[in-house]
Amino acid sequence: MPMIHSLLSKIPDDLPYEQLISKAGDMYLQFPPDKLAREAKLFYTKSSTISNYKKLEKDTENQRPDNVLRQRRKQQGSNEVQVQKDAHPLVKMSVWALTAALSGAVFVVYNVATDWGSWF
């Protein structure tokens, strides 16, 4: 309430109320609120970053390293795309075995460390 009183007390005494009301009525008829809302929504969709997302997505797609390499190969005249073949099964098994052994070692070290921690 004090805020409203403060606001109303700052309004000048010689304000042309009738002229303001008539201009507001004319502007209401000239620019209906629903028309303004449609124009604002249209402006928002055209200028929004959401509408530019597809362009941004396409631009970033062209900057991925694999796409850049493909473009360079095409420029050099080589249409062959080198595809890495699956690794040999023996290599896969040895990597798996090393991973399992290392995981087991980490588990043992952790258990020993927790046992030592209880002594202190």
C-alpha positions as CSV (number, residue, x, y, z in Angstrom):
1,M,0.0,0.0,0.0
2,P,2.7,2.5,0.8
3,M,4.3,1.7,-2.6
4,I,1.1,2.6,-4.4
5,H,0.8,5.8,-2.4
6,S,4.4,6.7,-3.3
7,L,3.7,6.1,-7.0
8,L,0.5,8.0,-7.1
9,S,2.0,11.0,-5.2
10,K,4.6,11.3,-8.0
11,I,2.1,11.8,-10.8
12,P,2.0,15.4,-11.9
13,D,-1.2,17.4,-11.3
14,D,-1.4,18.7,-14.8
15,L,-1.3,15.3,-16.5
16,P,-3.8,15.2,-19.5
17,Y,-5.8,12.2,-18.5
18,E,-8.5,12.5,-21.2
19,Q,-5.9,12.7,-23.9
20,L,-4.0,9.7,-22.6
21,I,-7.2,7.6,-22.3
22,S,-8.3,8.5,-25.9
23,K,-4.8,7.7,-27.3
24,A,-4.8,4.4,-25.4
25,G,-8.2,3.6,-26.8
26,D,-7.0,4.4,-30.4
27,M,-3.9,2.4,-30.0
28,Y,-6.0,-0.5,-28.6
29,L,-8.1,-0.5,-31.8
30,Q,-5.1,0.1,-34.1
31,F,-3.0,-2.7,-32.5
32,P,-5.2,-5.4,-31.0
33,P,-3.6,-7.4,-28.2
34,D,-4.1,-10.8,-30.1
35,K,-2.4,-9.3,-33.2
36,L,0.5,-8.1,-31.1
37,A,0.8,-11.5,-29.4
38,R,0.9,-13.3,-32.8
39,E,3.6,-10.9,-34.1
40,A,5.6,-11.2,-30.9
41,K,5.5,-15.0,-31.2
42,L,6.5,-14.9,-34.8
43,F,9.4,-12.6,-34.1
44,Y,10.5,-14.9,-31.2
45,T,10.5,-18.0,-33.4
46,K,12.4,-16.3,-36.1
47,S,15.1,-14.8,-33.9
48,S,15.3,-17.6,-31.3
49,T,18.4,-19.7,-31.0
50,I,16.1,-22.7,-31.1
51,S,15.3,-22.0,-34.8
52,N,19.1,-21.8,-35.4
53,Y,19.7,-25.2,-33.7
54,K,19.5,-27.2,-36.9
55,K,22.1,-25.0,-38.6
56,L,24.4,-25.2,-35.6
57,E,24.0,-29.0,-35.5
58,K,24.9,-29.2,-39.2
59,D,27.9,-26.9,-38.8
60,T,29.2,-28.9,-35.9
61,E,28.6,-32.2,-37.8
62,N,30.9,-30.9,-40.5
63,Q,33.6,-30.1,-38.0
64,R,33.9,-33.6,-36.5
65,P,37.3,-35.1,-37.1
66,D,36.1,-38.1,-39.1
67,N,34.1,-35.8,-41.4
68,V,37.1,-33.5,-41.8
69,L,39.3,-36.5,-42.7
70,R,36.8,-37.7,-45.3
71,Q,36.7,-34.3,-46.9
72,R,40.5,-34.1,-47.1
73,R,40.6,-37.6,-48.7
74,K,38.1,-36.5,-51.3
75,Q,40.1,-33.4,-52.0
76,Q,43.2,-35.5,-52.5
77,G,41.4,-37.7,-55.0
78,S,41.3,-40.8,-52.9
79,N,37.8,-42.2,-52.6
80,E,38.9,-45.1,-50.5
81,V,37.8,-45.0,-46.9
82,Q,40.0,-47.1,-44.6
83,V,38.0,-49.1,-42.2
84,Q,39.8,-50.6,-39.2
85,K,39.2,-54.3,-39.1
86,D,38.4,-56.1,-35.8
87,A,41.4,-57.0,-33.7
88,H,42.7,-60.5,-33.7
89,P,40.8,-62.7,-31.1
90,L,44.1,-63.5,-29.4
91,V,44.7,-59.8,-28.8
92,K,41.2,-59.4,-27.4
93,M,41.7,-62.3,-25.0
94,S,45.1,-61.0,-23.8
95,V,43.7,-57.6,-23.1
96,W,40.8,-59.1,-21.2
97,A,43.2,-61.3,-19.2
98,L,45.4,-58.3,-18.3
99,T,42.4,-56.3,-17.3
100,A,41.1,-59.2,-15.1
101,A,44.6,-59.7,-13.5
102,L,45.0,-56.0,-12.8
103,S,41.5,-55.8,-11.3
104,G,42.3,-58.7,-9.0
105,A,45.5,-57.1,-7.9
106,V,43.7,-53.9,-7.1
107,F,41.1,-55.8,-5.1
108,V,43.9,-57.6,-3.1
109,V,45.7,-54.4,-2.4
110,Y,42.5,-52.7,-1.2
111,N,41.7,-55.5,1.2
112,V,45.2,-55.5,2.6
113,A,45.1,-51.8,3.1
114,T,41.7,-51.9,4.9
115,D,43.1,-54.7,7.1
116,W,46.1,-52.6,8.0
117,G,43.9,-49.6,8.6
118,S,42.1,-51.5,11.4
119,W,45.4,-52.1,13.3
120,F,46.1,-48.4,13.7
